Amino acid sequence: MYRGRVWTMRQFAGFGTPAETNARYRFLLERGQTGLSVAFDMPTLMGTDSDSRLARGEVDRAALRRAEELVHQGEMLLMFPEGTRSRTAKLARGKPGTAMIALRTGAPVLPVAITGTEAADWPSFFLKPRSFERVKVTIGEPFTLPRPEKIDAAAAKEATDIIMRKIAALLPAEYRGVYAAQERLAEKEEEAVGS
């Protein structure tokens, strides 16, 4: 059905600045996209400006609540803890959403590392089978985060670092970004404990 037609990209507005959103739309249109389907965030759909004090954090909280519901229903959830694609092909600091869901639900985390996408031609990457030749997906071992006494911002930050270090361990050194130094510290701590 779709072999002769380009897919329509669908995305939520509000995940970036207006300039970044405009640049993304222009990028898609310049590459032959003939239609853009834009769905707005919940505050905007409800008639409130998503930048308003009244909507602060609502986009994130609603998404996290729904994700937790899905996990409790036994569904698998795919999340990118960085919150976006890296512009430098290196790991950036992780956001706490993935860890918060894993801590609240007790669900195991399966770390996955993806390399080689920095050379991909987006969005035609998905339409050209040869584009996948340089992309490598490495899947780690599932693990469960240690349960803290209290699930708060500090616990989520610590759990996020654990998740990101597990992902970093699956990557070649040049991709580890901000977690390269943390991984070396963790190795030194393990050596000290072992001696």
C-alpha positions in Angstrom: 0.0 0.0 0.0 2.8 2.5 0.9 5.5 1.3 -1.5 4.8 4.1 -4.0 4.1 6.9 -1.5 6.2 8.7 1.0 5.0 8.3 4.6 3.5 11.3 6.4 5.6 12.4 9.4 3.4 13.1 12.5 4.8 14.8 15.5 3.7 16.8 18.5 4.3 20.5 18.6 5.8 22.0 21.7 8.9 19.8 21.9 11.4 22.5 21.1 11.5 26.1 20.4 9.3 27.7 17.7 12.4 28.2 15.6 13.3 24.5 15.9 9.8 23.4 15.0 9.8 25.7 12.0 13.2 24.4 10.9 12.0 20.8 11.2 8.9 21.6 9.0 11.0 23.3 6.4 13.5 20.3 6.4 10.6 17.9 5.8 9.0 20.1 3.1 12.3 20.6 1.3 12.8 16.9 1.0 9.5 16.3 -0.7 7.1 15.9 2.2 3.6 16.8 0.9 1.7 16.9 4.2 2.4 17.7 7.8 0.0 16.4 10.5 0.5 18.4 13.7 -1.1 17.3 17.0 -0.7 19.8 19.8 0.1 19.1 23.4 -2.7 18.6 26.0 -2.6 22.2 27.4 -3.0 23.6 23.9 -5.8 21.2 23.1 -7.5 22.3 26.3 -7.2 26.0 25.3 -4.3 26.9 27.5 -0.9 28.2 26.2 1.6 25.4 26.9 4.1 28.1 28.1 1.6 29.3 30.7 2.3 28.9 34.4 -0.9 26.9 34.6 0.4 24.3 32.2 3.9 24.0 33.7 5.0 20.4 33.6 1.6 19.1 32.5 2.9 17.7 29.1 5.5 15.6 30.9 3.3 14.5 33.8 0.4 13.4 31.5 2.9 11.4 29.4 4.5 9.8 32.5 1.1 8.9 34.0 0.0 7.2 30.7 3.3 5.4 30.4 2.9 4.0 34.0 -0.6 2.8 33.2 0.7 0.9 30.1 3.4 -0.7 32.1 0.9 -1.7 34.8 -1.2 -3.3 32.1 1.8 -5.4 31.1 2.7 -3.5 28.0 6.3 -2.9 27.0 7.5 0.7 26.7 10.2 2.0 24.5 11.8 5.2 25.8 14.9 7.2 25.0 16.2 8.5 28.4 18.0 11.4 26.8 14.7 12.8 25.6 15.9 13.5 22.1 18.4 12.4 19.4 22.0 13.5 20.2 23.3 16.2 17.9 26.9 15.2 18.6 26.7 11.4 18.3 27.6 11.2 22.0 25.4 10.4 25.0 23.9 13.5 26.7 22.7 13.7 30.3 19.7 11.5 30.7 16.3 12.8 31.8 14.6 11.3 34.8 11.3 10.1 33.2 12.5 6.6 32.3 13.9 6.0 35.7 10.9 7.4 37.5 8.6 5.0 35.6 10.9 2.1 36.3 11.1 3.0 40.0 7.3 3.5 40.4 6.3 0.3 38.6 9.2 -2.0 39.5 9.5 -2.9 35.8 12.8 -4.2 34.5 14.9 -2.0 32.2 16.5 -3.3 29.0 19.4 -1.1 27.9 19.8 -0.7 24.2 22.5 1.3 22.4 22.2 2.5 18.8 25.2 3.7 16.8 25.8 4.8 13.2 22.7 7.0 12.8 24.7 10.2 12.7 25.5 9.5 9.0 21.9 8.7 8.1 20.0 10.9 5.7 16.8 11.7 7.6 13.9 11.1 6.9 14.7 9.1 3.8 16.8 6.8 6.1 13.6 4.7 6.5 13.0 4.5 2.8 16.5 3.4 1.7 17.4 -0.1 2.9 21.1 0.5 2.4 21.0 3.3 5.0 20.8 0.6 7.7 24.1 -0.9 6.9 26.1 1.4 9.2 23.5 1.3 12.0 24.2 -1.0 14.9 21.8 -1.9 17.7 23.3 -3.5 20.8 21.0 -5.0 23.4 22.2 -5.4 27.0 20.9 -7.6 29.8 17.7 -6.6 31.5 18.0 -5.3 35.1 15.8 -3.9 37.8 16.7 -0.7 39.6 17.4 -0.9 43.3 14.3 0.4 45.3 15.0 3.6 47.2 13.4 4.4 50.5 11.7 7.3 48.9 11.0 7.9 45.2 12.0 11.6 44.8 14.1 13.7 42.5 17.4 12.5 44.0 16.4 8.9 43.6 15.3 9.5 40.0 18.6 11.2 39.3 20.6 8.3 40.8 18.5 5.7 38.9 18.9 7.7 35.6 22.7 7.6 36.0 22.5 3.8 36.5 20.5 3.4 33.4 22.7 5.7 31.3 25.9 4.0 32.6 24.4 0.6 31.5 23.8 2.1 28.0 27.2 3.7 27.9 28.8 0.3 28.6 27.2 -1.0 25.4 28.7 1.8 23.3 32.2 2.3 21.8 34.2 4.8 23.9 33.8 7.7 21.4 30.0 7.6 21.8 29.8 7.6 25.7 29.8 11.4 26.0 29.1 12.7 29.5 29.0 9.1 30.8 32.6 8.2 29.8 34.1 9.8 32.9 31.3 8.3 35.1 32.1 4.8 33.7 35.8 5.2 34.5 34.9 6.2 38.1 32.6 3.2 38.5 35.4 0.9 37.3 37.8 2.4 39.8 35.2 2.0 42.6 34.7 -1.7 41.7 38.5 -2.2 41.6 38.8 -0.6 45.1 36.0 -2.7 46.5 37.5 -5.9 45.0 41.0 -5.3 46.5 
